[in-house]
């Protein structure tokens, strides 16, 4: 290219395809730079979802406060009350306000004068809130398709009905203008120009720290009175969603007296200023404007005494009565003259027939070209228009960006009234810098007659406009304005403080701690005997060995999965590229902390170890034969009954995991479940007693990189946003599975069953229906809620505290033949938090130490336990409960040694000895709360807000275990909901 790529300023600049500007016109080839969304072909990396936004949102906190306050206020909106004293949560709320309601925006962050983030975003899973207000005029068109067919015929384009998005909720708009293409065309007009302006500002000015959003469209998006901004659809309707007490500042191309958007120089203003300053041309038009010398070369006396307008048929109106561009073009066609020339030379150069809705009209409409009393005219470039004395300035969809250029042209601007204003209009004065119109043709002719009669005054007004432009609209003046603006914004918003450590950093610290402890033990452990437990096998896997029957099962750019056999056990190694949230390491942390202990159930996968390189992490796990549930659901042998039986198993497995360690999978979709087609009966100990489930499909959950679990008194999560909902995994699996099933034809019986299952979730605010009555309602709901992004971001209002056990109870009424409950009273579950930290290593030691060292192992285990105990009134019961903690150790020991290790043990004597040797600390009764520590509103663990949720509560593992053990010892039966107990004892 003719110009070199500008130096990198922001974190995502390295993904940029071509420079923001060139010195001559060039041919550009768009390329994808967002691997997650192959149809994104923007020049600048554009975040397609919240996860990508959070990934590139810099988390640093400013350290330096700017000097000065920026002088005279650049715009009243800078001091808007809801922009004041912001925190991290206000930033993420504003992101949601823009992405969820308007689809697109740009985030801009500076820290201590250094550019950190310039991040365009466009929500791929966008759904609008105005779809139910979209109707076509039955007198004109019977459908949207018919309207589009008409516009295509006028514009000489091929009409392809399949290119119209059938789901009107996926359409997006700019106030009353709608886009309905399928697939959606993702562009980035203006993004490079705005970036170049801000990058130049950072290079040439001293800019304070800031976190702001930019709206590059020409319509403002935030109303001061809390009503919807798109008045074409909503009028004065209060906000339907995302009503917050505070918002991060929104900078935009236009604003109004009703809006809080803060106006900045438009990208067209910057294109003009940058071209005049150093010849910069911006794609895709690479438009070169006339130089000032060219405008100056046209003397006032040589200008034609006629008002001129050229432009496309933009605007919300579609008739000569409600669209000023059409109105004046029709008036011009009449050829009305004054003594010397035409009053008006106005015309439309291009038909813009995009469907639109006018605020005063109930229907979606378009311009009916055949009804217009005029045709298209040839365009006039700015220099040709400068040869007219009078420039008729007419708004389009909003205020026209050309106003800045017109101020330099040396002609009188006849300004048609517009509710929306560009950044400098606040300083313009009528009859000083322009001649105001009131909006009628009669007034236009009156003002023209005044102008013709006051030529000297008009020449003075034109000169005033030019002088204003030279003072306020140059490159230097724009940078001055922006510098003052950001200084004043800092005084308004204050310093936005980010927490020193995110959840990801806590996860990595825990990973290092767990892995270091395990490595220290494994490196020094003797080689186990031939009787290999899973724990013992991990020792050998940590040493040089030979893997047999190796074969690659799956391999792509990001992941490889290799099968091998070791010690006659089928294993696999999954190698993945490292991601920004380190999901691979989090999988290992989750496995070593809780899932491995849960793997006594066949629904979980045991993880043996891992290898870390600079770019990848390889994890060794049990190999699970079978196929993914996704493949099974799409197969010809799919049985809905077998699927429901698999759901029975998984609901009990998830309930067990929640009771033992607060586990939530958070990514439980059919592709993360392996099913084995072999009938098995699995026993589960629940709060309802011992239950056996017989299923033709054995489901196994895999991939724990997005999970949530409890460890050492802290809630570890790796999902953003994180919403605590106990049914999260059930809903994601059921909804996505049913959607796949409904892609094929199913029997009437299965249809009725599927609707019945879906009614378990009905009656909540989340489903917004009291009941699903037919499969069409179910399909409509699933289409919106089956996606990962929807499952993560949407509040599950009304379902948050319902448990997997409740779903099992419901489902067993439909599959009673698959469930058998006996009279066995399920033992009170042992929370993993009660077990010693190095329980897994102690279990391994039992297989490696000599027989005469048994006493040392068990005594050390008792010491670890006793240090955690709180006082209890019933020592005998407590002693028995304490022995239960080591049941798993006991069983393992007996299996290996073939002897009973507790036959001659007197619990009372041992307890007394231990009490004398190790004093017990008391636990306050007030600590035994059962309220969840994490609220149901979404948390952003990548960017925790220290203002709203200060991270002052440092987890105390010892206190956490004591509290959990105290509650366990005091439990009188097995019905205690340990999910609440564990969460109530944790910190976020």
C-alpha angles and dihedrals in degrees: 000000000000094000126048121242108268117250114274113266104161133046096253097044091102089070093056112123102205136358121284091241143012136198093236136024114280139184111247130201114206116225135186114253098169109073093192092061111038093186092060105103101163121140091234123052106263122199110231098191144014094269091059091046091053091046093059099034104109112232101202122123122223116251101184124067114213122244118241130012101253098262122245112024110262094206135356092236090069088076097045109147095234092057093059129109099356133191136195093272090058089058094052091043090055091048088056092045091056101035096043098042104030104018098220140062145125128249119210126188133178125182119195092336095311121114110238110164135022102165125168112199135192118181109231094195092050120154121183128222097221103063092108088058095057113103134149123229105259090209089061110027133008092211145002088256090059091049092051091048088056094050091048091053091052093046092045093241129139113258113225112177093199089066091068112091106240092204106075090193088068092058116103131202151190101231103298096353113096134201116205105164121142118237091028114243110231110204134169106209111169095007095108093045093052091046091052090050093051094042089052089049091054092049097047105031140047105249123188123225116285145162112202141150126231128211109202094186121098096243122076117237111197122070121202095219096057096252129129113281097216096077092172088074104022108027106195095340113148115247110288092205144000097040105164136173091234137022134195108249115275115210117198147169093252140015140178139209088267096049133077095209111125111226121231131177109295120242088249090056090052093047090056095045094045092048093050091046102047109349099262115170120195127210145273097030097022085206116191114204124209114269121246089253090062092054090046091053090070108079119213092244091057095054118106113249093232134103112243133200132170127172149112123286094263124149135089093266123087101191137058088254098058104025115067093200091057092041095055093041088055090046091050091053087064090067097219111184140197124208096289109023148337117315092218139023103182129150148156113247098186134018112238102193100169109146112260142174121224115214091238096047127075098212141065107251144172134204113278100218095191090061095054114103091222142045135223120296133204115272123248120215119227092264092054091048089050088065087072120081093219128049114198104213110202127178122239122195085331133342112335114247091215091081092091093056092044090057089066097047099085094236132112115264115222099203118208110208116262128179090216124070138196121230100273100039091091089072097048119102125208115244088015103062101008143003111252123225125201098213107263131102090233090058090047092057091046091053092046091053089051091050093049090050094046104045095152092051090049090050088053092050090051090049091049090053091050092048090049091051093050090052101041110017104054125105092259093048092051092052090048090052093049093047091053091045095055093045090053092045091055089056089051102044098033124206111326106218122206122200113261092237131032128208089260091058091048088050093051091049090051090047091054091048096049095042093047092052092048094046092051090054097042094048091056100035119112119240108276125240123260090272098087123194118188089258092052092048088059089065093058093043087057091061135062109288144151120257115207133209093013118185136161112246099181136358134177138145095286106027142034127185119197126188122212141156125234126179086351090300119122110233137165136208119216115199119192137175113254115258132202091259092045092231090171093059091042089056089056092046091049092047096049093042101047121336095069089057089050092050091089080087112072091230094076131064121233116229118209105184147307146234123221126205131172092271108017144041121211118202124196115213142159111282112243112204117213138062133287117271086239090062092044093051090053094047128100092241094058113137120193090207091056090047091054090049088053088051088053091055094045094047090056093043090051091046090053091049092050092050094049103040110353090257122180119174094207093192102055103149127142093266090059094055123077116203125202115203098224125108113243136165114222125190120219127188108219140167085263093055133262113335130186121205122196113203135170088212121056106205120206123190116221138181111045098185095116097040133125125222143149124254132167092345096309130106108231116201133163101189128099121234096023116201117180107231120149091206093052095108094042092051096046092049097042096044096046093043093050091049090056091047091051091055085077130050114268133186124269089247092054090046091056091046092050092051090050091053091049090054089068085075096041124101093052131109087243094063093035092212134091091221143352106243101180144009093261091063089049093050092049091051095044093049090063100036106037097083124096092235091054093045091052101042106036120086113242092217111187094016103062098103100035111111136220087247089063090053089050091051090052095045095049089064086065096040104033093145090063096054129071124181121191133194094260111124107227113236117246103270116250108231111224087232089069093057119088115270092247095042091127091053092046089054089052091049091059088066096048109037123088117259095252090061094064092102091055092053096047094042091052089050091052091049092053090049096045091054088061098047125112121207118277132187096221106060095175094055090043092053092052091048090050091053089054090061088069098044092111091051090048094051092047091049093049092048091053100039100030092225139100111254099190101043097109098032119123105205094198093052093046091047092051092049092049093047091054093048099041119035115217124233117221123240117217115244089228089067093068095089121150098195113119111253092215115066122223096249114094120278123204103211091179089061107023113186111234090192099055097029108020112203093225095122103089110194115251106205093192094051090044093055092044092052094047092046091048090053090046093050092047094049111113097194143006097266096088111124099231093184089071093042094051094045092047090057096048135084122222 
